[in-house]
Amino acid sequence: MLWVPVALAVIGLSVTVGGFILSRRAGRSLIEERLGLESVETTVVAVRRSPLGDALNRALVRGGMAADLATQLARADIKLTVGEFLAATVIVMILGGGVAYLLTRQVVAAVLACVVCFFAPRWYIAFLRGRRLRAFNDQLGDTINLMVNSLRAGYSVMQAMGAVAQEMGTPISTEFGRVGQEVQLGLTLEQALSNMLRRVPSDDLDMMITAINVQREVGGNLAEVLDSISHTIRERISPFIRIRSRIV
């Protein structure tokens, strides 16, 4: 049965060597890579390249399998492409299976370890995604209140979002900062807000974005609308915050 760890080692070596000999992909920004956006005619800083991840990305894009996983990675704020994530999963499976076999000398244990190592990264993504969404929703009421004060002080919507990116904590500052970056890269505000909603599937955020889009189309006092939304959000989440603080 010594062929099992030898086979695992060979597979791992093949994956590593194969990654280095694969051709590099054409440059795309991390925003485009993770969210599937169309090309933006703006010079961006090149991001790191992973040949193995690039090859998997190309294969998955051709097969139409990458969109959902890319969305889940973005929602968890994991800065990996789909190909890089899957390559890392394969490597973890090989290492986990090899270690399990070396410890137990049983093929069944190695197979079970590979199965666990396959699902573990996805469980971790789900955990990070849920934690990040809860943190975002907890901050959203105060964020909208800050935007209301900024708008009443004469700021534009983009300037108000910039204030959120500077004054609030993560994750909401990160998301509003990305909106500003995408607008600078050439996207419309509506597209950038839609991308943020894709990364953060929050009903309250959806309501805020709808109010902004409607105001841009038909006009009206955006500060008053957002103030009403902020009050509704804060009233709804305040009992949950009190319960959570008592538990902690």
C-alpha positions as CSV (number, residue, x, y, z in Angstrom):
1,M,0.0,0.0,0.0
2,L,3.0,2.3,-0.2
3,W,1.8,3.4,-3.6
4,V,-0.9,5.6,-2.1
5,P,1.4,8.2,-0.5
6,V,3.7,8.0,-3.5
7,A,0.7,8.6,-5.8
8,L,-0.4,11.6,-3.7
9,A,3.1,13.0,-3.8
10,V,3.3,12.6,-7.6
11,I,-0.1,14.3,-8.0
12,G,1.0,17.2,-5.8
13,L,4.2,17.6,-7.7
14,S,2.4,17.5,-11.0
15,V,0.0,20.1,-9.9
16,T,2.8,22.4,-8.8
17,V,5.0,21.9,-11.8
18,G,2.0,22.1,-14.2
19,G,1.1,25.5,-12.7
20,F,4.4,27.0,-13.5
21,I,4.5,25.9,-17.1
22,L,1.0,27.2,-17.9
23,S,0.9,30.4,-19.9
24,R,0.0,33.7,-18.1
25,R,-3.4,35.3,-18.7
26,A,-4.0,38.7,-20.1
27,G,-4.1,41.4,-17.3
28,R,-7.4,42.1,-15.7
29,S,-8.1,44.1,-12.6
30,L,-9.1,42.2,-9.4
31,I,-12.5,43.9,-9.6
32,E,-13.2,42.6,-13.1
33,E,-11.9,39.2,-12.2
34,R,-14.0,38.6,-9.2
35,L,-17.2,40.3,-10.3
36,G,-17.2,39.5,-14.0
37,L,-17.4,43.1,-15.1
38,E,-16.8,44.3,-18.6
39,S,-13.3,45.7,-19.4
40,V,-12.7,49.2,-18.3
41,E,-10.5,51.4,-20.5
42,T,-8.4,52.7,-17.6
43,T,-4.9,51.8,-16.5
44,V,-5.0,49.8,-13.3
45,V,-2.3,48.4,-11.0
46,A,-1.5,44.8,-12.0
47,V,-2.4,42.2,-9.5
48,R,-0.4,39.2,-8.6
49,R,-0.6,36.2,-11.0
50,S,-1.1,32.5,-10.2
51,P,-0.5,30.4,-13.4
52,L,-2.4,27.4,-12.0
53,G,-5.3,29.6,-10.8
54,D,-5.3,31.3,-14.2
55,A,-5.7,28.0,-16.1
56,L,-8.5,27.0,-13.8
57,N,-10.2,30.3,-14.2
58,R,-10.1,30.0,-18.0
59,A,-11.5,26.5,-17.9
60,L,-14.3,27.5,-15.5
61,V,-15.2,30.6,-17.4
62,R,-15.5,28.6,-20.6
63,G,-17.8,26.1,-18.8
64,G,-19.8,28.9,-17.1
65,M,-19.1,27.5,-13.6
66,A,-17.3,30.3,-12.0
67,A,-19.9,33.0,-11.5
68,D,-21.5,31.7,-8.3
69,L,-18.2,30.8,-6.6
70,A,-16.8,34.2,-7.5
71,T,-19.8,35.9,-5.9
72,Q,-19.4,33.9,-2.7
73,L,-15.7,34.8,-2.5
74,A,-16.5,38.5,-3.0
75,R,-19.2,38.3,-0.3
76,A,-16.7,36.7,2.1
77,D,-14.1,39.4,1.1
78,I,-11.6,36.7,0.2
79,K,-9.2,38.2,-2.3
80,L,-8.7,35.1,-4.5
81,T,-9.9,34.3,-7.9
82,V,-12.0,31.2,-8.5
83,G,-9.1,29.4,-10.0
84,E,-6.8,30.3,-7.2
85,F,-9.4,29.1,-4.6
86,L,-9.9,25.8,-6.4
87,A,-6.2,25.3,-6.8
88,A,-5.7,25.9,-3.1
89,T,-8.6,23.4,-2.4
90,V,-6.9,20.7,-4.5
91,I,-3.6,21.3,-2.7
92,V,-5.2,21.1,0.7
93,M,-7.0,17.9,-0.3
94,I,-3.8,16.3,-1.4
95,L,-1.9,17.3,1.8
96,G,-4.8,16.4,4.1
97,G,-5.2,13.0,2.4
98,G,-1.5,12.3,2.5
99,V,-1.2,13.3,6.2
100,A,-4.2,11.2,7.1
101,Y,-2.8,8.1,5.4
102,L,0.6,8.6,6.9
103,L,-0.9,8.8,10.4
104,T,-3.4,5.9,10.0
105,R,-2.1,3.8,7.1
106,Q,-5.7,3.4,6.0
107,V,-7.0,4.4,2.5
108,V,-10.5,5.0,3.9
109,A,-9.1,7.6,6.4
110,A,-7.2,9.3,3.5
111,V,-10.4,9.4,1.4
112,L,-12.4,10.8,4.3
113,A,-9.7,13.5,4.9
114,C,-9.9,14.5,1.2
115,V,-13.7,14.9,1.4
116,V,-13.4,17.0,4.6
117,C,-10.6,19.1,3.0
118,F,-12.8,19.7,0.0
119,F,-15.8,21.0,1.9
120,A,-13.9,22.8,4.7
121,P,-12.9,25.9,2.6
122,R,-16.5,26.3,1.5
123,W,-17.7,26.1,5.2
124,Y,-15.2,28.7,6.0
125,I,-16.4,31.0,3.2
126,A,-20.0,30.6,4.5
127,F,-18.9,31.5,8.0
128,L,-17.0,34.6,6.9
129,R,-19.9,35.6,4.6
130,G,-22.4,35.4,7.3
131,R,-20.3,37.3,9.9
132,R,-19.5,40.0,7.4
133,L,-23.1,40.5,6.4
134,R,-24.1,40.8,10.1
135,A,-21.4,43.4,10.7
136,F,-22.4,45.3,7.6
137,N,-26.1,45.4,8.6
138,D,-25.2,46.5,12.2
139,Q,-23.3,49.5,10.7
140,L,-25.7,50.5,8.0
141,G,-28.0,52.6,10.2
142,D,-25.2,54.8,11.4
143,T,-23.7,54.9,7.9
144,I,-27.0,56.2,6.4
145,N,-27.2,58.7,9.2
146,L,-23.7,59.9,8.3
147,M,-24.7,60.2,4.7
148,V,-27.8,62.2,5.6
149,N,-25.6,64.7,7.6
150,S,-23.2,65.0,4.7
151,L,-25.9,65.6,2.2
152,R,-27.5,68.3,4.4
153,A,-24.0,69.9,4.7
154,G,-24.0,70.3,0.9
155,Y,-22.0,67.2,-0.1
156,S,-22.8,65.2,-3.3
157,V,-23.7,61.5,-3.1
158,M,-20.2,60.5,-4.0
159,Q,-18.7,62.8,-1.5
160,A,-21.0,61.5,1.2
161,M,-19.9,57.9,0.3
162,G,-16.3,59.1,0.5
163,A,-17.0,60.3,4.0
164,V,-18.4,56.9,4.9
165,A,-15.2,55.2,3.5
166,Q,-13.1,57.5,5.7
167,E,-15.1,57.7,8.9
168,M,-16.7,54.2,9.3
169,G,-15.1,51.0,10.2
170,T,-14.8,47.8,8.2
171,P,-16.6,46.2,6.4
172,I,-18.8,49.0,5.4
173,S,-15.9,51.5,4.8
174,T,-14.3,48.9,2.5
175,E,-17.5,48.4,0.5
176,F,-18.2,52.2,0.1
177,G,-14.6,52.7,-0.8
178,R,-14.9,50.1,-3.6
179,V,-17.9,52.0,-5.0
180,G,-15.7,55.1,-5.3
181,Q,-12.9,53.1,-6.9
182,E,-15.2,51.5,-9.5
183,V,-16.7,54.9,-10.4
184,Q,-13.1,56.2,-10.9
185,L,-12.4,53.2,-13.1
186,G,-15.3,54.3,-15.4
187,L,-18.4,52.5,-14.1
188,T,-21.6,54.5,-13.5
189,L,-22.7,55.0,-9.9
190,E,-25.7,52.7,-10.6
191,Q,-23.4,49.9,-11.7
192,A,-21.0,50.4,-8.8
193,L,-24.0,50.3,-6.3
194,S,-25.3,47.2,-8.0
195,N,-22.0,45.5,-7.6
196,M,-21.9,46.4,-3.9
197,L,-25.4,44.9,-3.5
198,R,-24.1,41.8,-5.2
199,R,-21.3,41.5,-2.7
200,V,-23.5,42.4,0.2
201,P,-27.0,40.9,-0.3
202,S,-28.7,43.1,2.3
203,D,-32.4,44.1,2.1
204,D,-31.6,47.3,3.9
205,L,-28.8,48.2,1.5
206,D,-31.1,47.4,-1.4
207,M,-33.6,49.9,0.0
208,M,-30.9,52.6,0.3
209,I,-29.7,52.0,-3.2
210,T,-33.2,52.1,-4.6
211,A,-33.7,55.5,-2.9
212,I,-30.5,56.8,-4.4
213,N,-31.3,55.6,-7.9
214,V,-34.8,57.0,-7.8
215,Q,-33.6,60.3,-6.6
216,R,-31.1,60.5,-9.4
217,E,-33.8,59.8,-12.0
218,V,-36.7,61.9,-10.7
219,G,-35.1,64.2,-8.2
220,G,-36.4,64.9,-4.6
221,N,-34.9,65.4,-1.2
222,L,-32.6,62.4,-0.8
223,A,-31.5,63.3,2.7
224,E,-35.1,63.1,4.0
225,V,-35.7,59.7,2.4
226,L,-32.4,58.3,3.7
227,D,-33.2,59.7,7.1
228,S,-36.5,57.8,7.2
229,I,-34.7,54.6,6.1
230,S,-32.0,55.1,8.7
231,H,-34.6,55.5,11.5
232,T,-36.4,52.4,10.3
233,I,-33.2,50.3,10.3
234,R,-32.1,51.6,13.7
235,E,-35.5,50.9,15.3
236,R,-35.5,47.4,13.9
237,I,-32.0,46.3,14.9
238,S,-31.8,48.0,18.3
239,P,-33.6,45.2,20.2
240,F,-31.3,42.6,18.6
241,I,-28.2,44.6,19.5
242,R,-29.4,44.8,23.2
243,I,-30.0,41.1,23.3
244,R,-26.6,40.4,21.8
245,S,-24.9,42.7,24.3
246,R,-26.6,40.9,27.2
247,I,-25.5,37.5,25.9
248,V,-21.9,38.7,25.5
